[in-house]
Each structure stands twice: as structure tokens, then as C-alpha cells.
Amino acid sequence: MKEVKIESTLYVYDNLSELPENIITLMEKAIEAREKAYAPYSKFHVGTALLLDNNEIITGNNQENASYPSGLCAERTAIYYAGSQYPDAKVVRMAITAGSKLKTTIAPIPPCGACRQAIAEYEVKQDSPIEIYFMGETGKVAKSNSLANLLPLGFDKTSL
């Protein structure tokens, strides 16, 4: 038997103001999207903003449903819209912010597993990494240079 060590590297900023101006702008779009989320059941609002290589910014937010599995996360809402409307554009970076109506979220909130898998599909499709910035409502902002960094043992078309 051989032990295999898998490591991920994140870059953590103390707050939003430490980010470059273009990333702050993208995160502000994600915050605007978060405020429009439909989350009457979980009270957990998530907003996402994607920057495409054609300079379009696509936003999305979580959309809940009384039949819980029928809802959709913000990240998938945005990336699927981008894929349907701009099929040849690459996703350059993504900003994600999440907040609860029940308590203040101050820790960075990364994409859930299902969203990681969906984002991974686009990294493979476009053959280039997607930079991901994520935060709670306030506080630290984490940056990953690629979704593969957040899902190191990903499942993709090469497994089929």
C-alpha cells in the first residue's frame, strides 16, 4: 500500500477591501444577486457572479422549492445560464457570497459538492481553470485558482 497525500491551496484575504478593484466589482454583483435569492425555507441566500472571457458578467442566486430537491444553487443557476446563452465563452472567474437570515456568516462559504461537480464540467469543457472567490456576508474572502483545487479527485468525461 502507498499513501497518497492530496493538498489544496487557498489564498485568504482579510476582507473585501483587500481584493483588486475588478474582483471587488464582481463580488458586489454577487452580493446584489444574493439579495434577490428565493430561499424561504432555508433562509440561506447565495449569490454568484461569473466573468466570461467576452467580458459579460452573469449572475445567479439560489432558487428554493417546497420539494427540496427541485431547487437550484446559485452557482449552477449562473453557470448553466452562461452555458446556454454564451456556449463558446469561457468562464474566467467566479465570485460567491452566502448569508443566512438566521445568523451572520463571516467564514468563507465554498460551493457545495453538486456545484463543484457542475463547475468542474466547465473547466474540463473549456480546458482552462476558473478562478473562484468565496465569502460569507462579511469577513474573510478565500480564493482558489481552480475548481480542481476544491475537487481534487473529480469525475469527468475521461472517467466514462
Secondary structure, DSSP 8 states (H G I E B T S, - for coil): ----------EEESSGGGS-HHHHHHHHHHHHHHHT-B-TTT-EEEEEEEEETTS-EEEEE-B--SSGGG-B-HHHHHHHHHHHH-TT--EEEEEEEEEESSS---S-----HHHHHHHHHHHHHHTS--EEEEE-SSS-EEEES-HHHHSTT---GGG-
